[in-house]
Amino acid sequence: MNKLTAGDTGSLTGDVFHPGDPGWDDARQAWNLAVDQQPELVVVADTPADVSAAVRFAADRGLALAPQGPGHAAGAHASLEGTVLLRTTRMTGVEVDPGAKTARVQGGALSAELSEAAGEHGLSGLGGSAPDVGVAGYTLGGGIGWLARRHGLACNRIIGAEVVTADGEVRHIDAESDPDLLWALKGGGGAFGVVCSLELSLVEVPEIYGGMIAWPVEASPDLLEAFRQWTATAPREVTSSLRFLNLPPFPEVPEPLRGKSVMSLTAAFLGSEEEGREALEPMFSVATPVLDGFGVVPPAALSRIHGDPEQPTPGIADSVMLDALEPDTVAALLTAAGPGSNTPLLAVELRHLGGALAEAPEDAGALATVSGAYTLGFVGVPMDVSAAQAVHAHQAGLREAVAPWTSERSYLNFAESVVDSAAGFDAEAYRRLQEIKTRVDPADVIRSDHPIPPL
């Protein structure tokens, strides 16, 4: 019988939920409220010992185990049938060593928590664009944030980890104890064990100029073309994204944007305000904005400049990677998502890659670089069945519209549906990941949102 309680192990201090138990629906709920997770049971862990007990329970009964923090990428799981869902959301500690410029981050800590702790010392992790993204899942899958074009992928900042492997053992992984497994954790995802904590190197951020600026959507043809030209030569000190936004009339939306369609630029520049304004002038001068939120930004505020929702919300989201942004690409995007397209999507976003993201550091892991020039992401809100159908149809139309410029590779952290994980890596790296998976988890007990199957 697939029942797990503290009495089964003598060491489980967290909570266990089975279908029908009080609290079951809350325990299994992902951050994306549109994803209906139906696992065999849910374990909410308090400690690495809880994680170990849950892994052993699953392995002994022929079940899979899916680690999950807040659950931002839950839609990438094909199914949780026959699976223990292990939530790490209570394991949230962050310790910063300012002298060594490192942080130890527990498996359930959020991006905002790392940003705030590191920012007190003029330091920053390479966090994401939303404050409530889990540091572990985001980092294991790559990690493209607002410092990415200058400092690269967050995964390559992993210097150690406490991991529970498929045999239930708690292991400290670093370059001395298991260099192959450390390599796999650096961008290979969460298929190799349950991460109870990560040790990360931090970066100094003396000054940041950043924020979000928005213009009427009617200016989008000029803005898109300006973005295309500007990003071709923009300095690596600036990381940016350009979005079509069709915003609801909700009080959480800033008043100038409430209930309106706009085009917005979010960017962070590593340097002074004067240097930043000069670097961003080719975009700032295109049209008269309806909102200008740029200014000097403390490191702790970086995760909020994008304005992403900070509470669970329903959404249908996905992305593709683009090898180029050409005049014809701009025309295709305007037709598919610009004024007059009647799009049901909340947002369509171009994120500029390149810079350090295209250069492998010496100690790079499984995801050494991101090969594309841009990512194109799109999200809609499924208010009802017909709205969900419209969102899916329009997203399919967008994929078709940009197909001539779409890369064969994917950036898996932005893939919120079931995709072939092999598309996230070059062939040699993927084969090595499978070999490491076969060594540490030959029975494929640990299932990540983008699984790496053993050979």
Secondary structure by P-SEA (a helix, b strand, c coil): cccccccccccccbbbbccccccccccccccccccccccccccccccaaaaaaaaaaaaaacbbbbbbccccccccccccccbbbbbccccbbbbbcccccbbbbcccccaaaaaaaaaaacccccccccccccaaaaaaacccccccccccccccccccccccccccccccccccccaaaaaaacccccccccccbbbbbbbbbccccbbbbbccccaaaaaaaaaaaaaccccccccccccccccccccccccccccccbbbbbbcccccaaaaaaaacccccccccccccccccccccccccccccccbbbbbcbbbbbccccaaaaaaaaaaccccccccccbbbbbbbccccccccccccccccccccbbbbbbbbcccaaaaaaaaaaaaaaaaaaccccccccccccccccccccccccaaaaaaaaaaaaaaccccccccccccccc
